């Protein structure tokens, strides 16, 4: 039999329905992968016994014709920022008491349970989820499964690694500044940031409208189904919005291709891979930039002020970069923060206007290859802060739009490249449909350990 740990969730569900495979077998394969690739540091917590009990219960439901949905019994993980009943949520911080009661499910964890997915455990995050790489003083350094000397991206690097290396078919991450899309690109999987409010979150994030839940999987179809599962209403999030969807006719879709957003420097090899994919889409494509100015200064105010509050509430920070960012944020005035909020709103309005002319926007996901592990920025790059190498990601958190990263190939060094598809607010179904087209043109890149 092929390595079932690399099967998509859709394929697993179909195999459960016919009796070809059981959830217990799939869960054992995922747990073997967790043990095999322990050096990648994908998990902060693994519940071996609990996962097998969940899988056995799912198997019984399939036998009796009582499956809770198409992903019942699919091995899954959830980032160590989501409260999950029975599992500690330390957030990569030594300053979180692990002995407190863990008796609350976040909406995401509750939705996974309600649909019968098997929760393997919690995936690693940067300390308090603050940056675009993944390491923390509790769990260690998360490494890229394609090359262990390189970063997996972040802050949801554990989820990206887990999905790519077969430690569960799907994972639930967060994305407040690219945290799902960056590791999706670096690890060669699919990562999605839906429209803000589509997936309910609790407790409410200090990051406000920047904060999103981010489904991750090895196929666009799996991400679409997982998004629907996670989008169930939850009274604890007053910002939740109903799903808007329907059939999509791509024949008339107007695509804006922005290779640089007008101000980003992109690695030439990555730029060429992305441009070739856009050319092959067969859609109405026009090269056009959204027209907003570089929002990095505005983002820095918003991010640093929020991080300062998070660190203050947590008690302390061990990561020197996190501590420095918190200190910078504490120096900003209320007026500066409110001005940044106004600029954030202006960016959202500008993108709304842009989408009156174009249905979707396509860009690279990340403008560089993965770099040496243990660094927040590429060594010897001259960069000082991680958002400087993630300029395609955070603007669309600021605008609250759906944004999807899909793998489209590998560089000469064998490292994954992702393409980003952005749509108007509430056009999640359109973004996923274009992503599915990209996936058909560029079949998912095969991980070295994946069986044919």
Secondary structure, 3 states (H helix, E strand, C coil): CCCHHHCCHHHHHHHHHHCCCCHHHHHHHHHHHHHHCHHHCCEEEECHHHHHHHHHHHHHHHHCCCCCCCCCCCEEEEECCCCECCECCCCCCCCCCCCCCCCCCCHHHHHHHHCCCEEEEEECCCHHHCCCCCEECCCEECEECCEEEEECCCCCHHHHHHHHCCCCCEEEEECCCCCCHHHHHHHCCEEEECCCCCCCCCCCCCCHHHCCEEEEECCHHHHHHHHHHHCCCCCCCCCCCCCCCCCCCHHHCEEEECCCCCCCCCCHHHHHHHHHHHHCCCCEEEECCCCCCCCHHHHHHHHHHHHHHHHHHHCCCCCHHHHHHHHHHHCCCHHHHHHHHHHHHHHHHHHHHHCCCCCEEEEECCCCCCCECCCCCCCCCCCCCHHHHCCCCCHHHHCCCCEEEEEEEECCCCCEEEEEEEECCCCHHHHHHHHHHHHHHCCCCCCCCCCC
